[in-house]
């Protein structure tokens, strides 16, 4: 499931390349959220999926939707639309595993603090995982380095990319801390409603029209069926089942996989250095996500 998620999530920049010329970012995302709600509604009606119990869980899911959908996607798309190169945006957002690990380390108390202390201490980032995070970041830099000069980094585009970085970091940690396990279809629907409620008012301020071009239609279809129903649902399940640092480290693999897809689909350059970066990133993620070996006395 993690590798399927990485491949699907990596197509996000490909979708942006197809869809961005034909629609403003927030209008595209608002339409995506609305269509996703319809698709999830049909899926829920046919399957009889149960809805989350209690107002508190609905509120927590809504908060996660605002951060992981409206904040993250809105920030990335707005940054690219404002002129930031995809490589630069990927590098900024790629700092998420480091921020997540720092937060987990600061929040985890020393062992021996009772049951809750033991649970949090188990989430601490080990030296091996710190090494993996460092290798993953180094590999990510190698992959996107040649693209850092593509596009203009302005105060606006940097602010939007930073919002995306903080949003996906906070959303991941918030879900892991507050959201109880529930059906991914109904949970995703609540998130989409919250994201639409936040994004739509800003989308109405955009003056650029949406053009029903075949590339726009294809990008929208994949955004809804592949990225939302597939990618976002897998992200929800991964966060629900895994440690925050391990799940976040998978984001290191997204830019290298995006570079591979761009090479296959658009004949963009993929150099030996980028291949080395991809291998280094994969090694880093393996160190972070693989279970620690236990000594047997």
C-alpha positions in Angstrom: 0.0 0.0 0.0 2.8 2.6 0.7 4.3 2.2 -2.7 0.9 2.4 -4.5 0.3 5.6 -2.5 3.7 7.1 -3.6 3.0 6.4 -7.2 -0.5 7.9 -7.1 0.6 10.9 -5.1 3.5 11.5 -7.5 1.1 12.2 -10.3 -0.1 15.4 -8.6 2.4 17.6 -10.4 1.6 15.9 -13.7 -2.1 16.8 -13.1 -1.0 20.4 -12.4 0.9 20.5 -15.6 -2.2 19.5 -17.6 -4.8 21.4 -15.6 -3.1 24.6 -14.6 -3.2 26.3 -18.0 -6.9 25.9 -18.3 -8.1 26.9 -14.8 -7.1 29.0 -11.7 -5.8 26.8 -8.9 -8.6 27.3 -6.3 -11.4 27.0 -8.8 -9.9 23.7 -10.0 -9.5 22.4 -6.4 -13.1 23.5 -5.4 -14.5 21.6 -8.4 -12.3 18.6 -7.5 -13.6 18.6 -3.9 -17.3 19.0 -5.0 -17.0 16.1 -7.5 -15.2 14.0 -5.0 -18.0 14.5 -2.5 -20.5 13.2 -5.1 -18.3 10.2 -5.9 -17.8 9.3 -2.2 -21.6 9.8 -1.7 -22.4 7.2 -4.4 -19.7 4.9 -3.0 -21.1 5.2 0.6 -24.7 4.7 -0.6 -23.8 1.5 -2.5 -21.6 0.1 0.3 -23.6 1.2 3.3 -20.5 2.6 5.0 -21.0 3.9 8.5 -20.4 7.5 9.4 -18.1 8.7 12.3 -19.8 8.7 15.7 -19.9 11.9 17.8 -19.6 15.6 16.9 -16.1 15.6 18.2 -14.9 13.2 15.6 -16.6 15.1 12.8 -14.8 18.2 14.0 -11.5 16.5 14.1 -12.0 15.1 10.6 -13.0 18.6 9.4 -9.8 20.1 10.8 -7.7 17.4 9.1 -9.5 18.1 5.8 -8.8 21.8 6.1 -5.0 21.1 6.6 -4.4 18.1 4.3 -6.7 19.2 1.5 -7.4 22.9 1.5 -4.1 24.0 3.1 -1.7 21.6 1.4 -3.1 21.4 -2.1 -4.2 25.0 -2.1 -0.7 26.1 -1.1 1.1 23.9 -3.6 -1.1 24.9 -6.6 -1.1 28.6 -5.7 2.7 28.5 -5.4 3.2 26.9 -8.8 0.6 29.3 -10.3 2.5 32.2 -8.8 5.6 31.2 -10.7 7.5 28.8 -8.4 9.2 25.9 -10.2 7.9 22.4 -9.4 11.4 21.4 -8.1 11.5 24.3 -5.7 8.0 23.6 -4.4 8.8 19.9 -4.0 12.0 20.7 -2.0 10.1 23.0 0.4 7.2 20.6 0.9 9.8 17.8 1.2 10.9 19.2 4.5 7.8 17.7 6.1 9.4 14.5 7.4 12.1 16.5 9.2 9.5 18.8 10.8 7.4 15.8 11.8 10.4 14.1 13.4 11.4 17.2 15.3 7.9 17.6 16.7 7.6 13.9 17.6 11.0 14.1 19.4 10.1 17.2 21.3 6.7 15.8 22.4 7.9 12.4 23.5 8.6 12.2 27.2 11.3 10.0 28.7 10.5 6.3 29.3 9.0 5.4 32.6 6.3 8.1 32.7 3.4 5.7 32.9 1.3 4.1 30.2 0.8 7.3 28.2 4.5 8.1 28.6 5.5 4.7 27.2 3.2 5.1 24.2 4.7 8.5 23.3 8.2 7.3 24.0 7.7 4.5 21.5 7.1 7.2 18.9 10.5 8.8 19.4 12.8 9.1 16.4 15.7 6.7 16.7 19.3 7.6 15.5 18.8 5.1 12.6 15.6 7.0 11.6 17.4 10.4 11.9 20.1 9.0 9.5 17.3 7.9 7.2 15.7 11.3 7.3 19.1 13.0 6.5 19.8 10.6 3.6 16.2 11.1 2.2 16.6 14.8 2.3 20.0 14.6 0.6 18.6 12.4 -2.1 15.6 14.8 -2.6 18.0 17.7 -3.1 20.0 15.7 -5.7 16.7 15.0 -7.6 15.3 18.5 -7.7 18.6 20.5 -7.7 18.7 21.2 -11.4 15.1 22.5 -11.3 15.6 24.9 -8.5 16.3 27.8 -10.9 13.1 27.1 -12.9 10.5 29.6 -12.0 10.6 32.7 -9.9 10.6 32.5 -6.1 8.6 35.5 -4.9 7.3 36.4 -1.5 3.9 35.2 -2.6 5.0 31.8 -4.0 7.3 31.1 -1.0 4.5 32.0 1.4 2.1 29.6 -0.4 4.7 26.8 -0.4 5.4 27.3 3.3 1.6 27.2 4.0 1.5 23.9 2.1 4.5 22.5 4.2 3.0 23.5 7.5 -0.5 22.3 6.5 0.5 18.8 5.6 2.7 18.5 8.7 0.1 19.7 11.1 -2.7 17.7 9.4 -0.7 14.5 9.6 0.2 15.0 13.3 -3.4 16.1 14.2 -5.0 13.1 12.6 -2.6 10.7 14.3 -3.3 12.4 17.6 -7.1 13.0 17.6 -8.9 11.0 14.9 -10.1 7.6 15.9 -10.2 4.8 13.4 -13.3 5.0 11.2 -14.4 4.2 7.6 -12.1 5.9 5.1 -15.0 6.7 2.7 -17.1 8.6 5.2 -14.0 10.2 6.8 -12.8 11.4 3.5 -16.3 12.9 2.7 -16.2 15.0 5.9 -12.7 16.2 4.9 -13.8 17.1 1.4 -16.8 19.1 2.8 -14.5 21.0 5.1 -11.9 21.7 2.3 -14.6 22.9 0.0 -16.1 25.2 2.6 -12.7 26.8 3.1 -11.6 26.9 -0.5 -14.7 28.0 -2.4 -14.9 31.6 -1.0 -11.4 32.2 -2.3 -12.1 30.5 -5.6 -15.0 32.9 -6.2 -12.5 35.8 -6.1 -10.5 34.3 -9.0 -11.2 36.1 -12.3 -9.6 33.6 -14.7 -12.2 31.3 -16.2 -12.1 27.5 -16.4 -11.9 26.3 -20.0 -13.3 22.8 -20.8 -10.2 21.7 -22.6 -9.6 17.9 -23.0 -6.5 18.3 -20.9 -8.5 20.0 -18.2 -11.2 17.3 -18.3 -8.5 14.5 -18.1 -6.7 16.3 -15.2 -9.9 16.7 -13.3 -11.0 13.1 -13.8 -7.7 11.8 -12.5 -7.7 14.3 -9.6 -11.0 13.0 -8.4 -10.8 9.3 -9.2 -7.1 8.8 -8.7 -5.7 11.4 -6.4 -8.7 11.9 -4.1 -10.6 8.6 -4.0 -7.3 6.7 -4.3 -4.4 8.8 -3.0 -6.1 10.7 -0.3 -7.9 7.6 1.0 -4.6 5.7 1.1 -2.9 8.6 3.0 -5.7 8.5 5.6 -5.2 4.8 6.0 -1.5 5.1 6.3 -1.6 7.8 8.9 -4.3 5.7 10.8 -2.1 2.6 10.8 1.4 3.9 11.0 3.7 6.2 12.9 3.7 9.8 11.9 7.4 9.9 11.1 7.3 6.7 9.0 4.3 8.0 7.0 5.8 11.4 6.4 9.1 9.9 5.2 7.2 8.4 2.2 6.8 12.0 1.0 10.5 12.0 0.2 9.8 9.5 -2.6 7.2 11.7 -4.3 9.5 14.2 -6.1 11.8 11.5 -7.4 8.8 9.5 -8.7 7.4 12.7 -10.2 10.7 13.2 -12.0 10.5 9.6 -13.4 6.9 10.2 -14.6 7.9 13.5 -16.3 10.8 11.6 -18.0 8.4 8.9 -19.3 5.4 11.2 -20.2 7.1 14.5 -21.2 10.6 13.4 -22.2 12.1 15.6 -19.5 15.7 15.1 -18.6 16.5 12.4 -16.0 20.2 12.4 -15.2 22.6 10.0 -13.5 22.7 12.4 -10.5 18.9 12.3 -10.3 19.0 8.5 -10.4 21.6 8.5 -7.5 19.3 10.9 -5.6 16.4 8.5 -6.1 18.4 5.6 -4.8 19.6 7.6 -1.8 16.1 8.7 -1.0 14.8 5.1 -1.2 17.5 4.0 1.2 16.6 6.8 3.6 13.0 5.9 3.6 13.9 2.2 4.2 15.9 3.2 7.3 13.0 5.2 8.6 10.2 2.8 7.9 11.8 -0.6 8.5 11.2 -2.1 12.0 14.1 -1.8 14.5 15.9 -5.0 15.3 15.5 -6.3 18.8 18.4 -7.8 20.7 17.9 -11.3 22.0 19.7 -11.9 25.2 
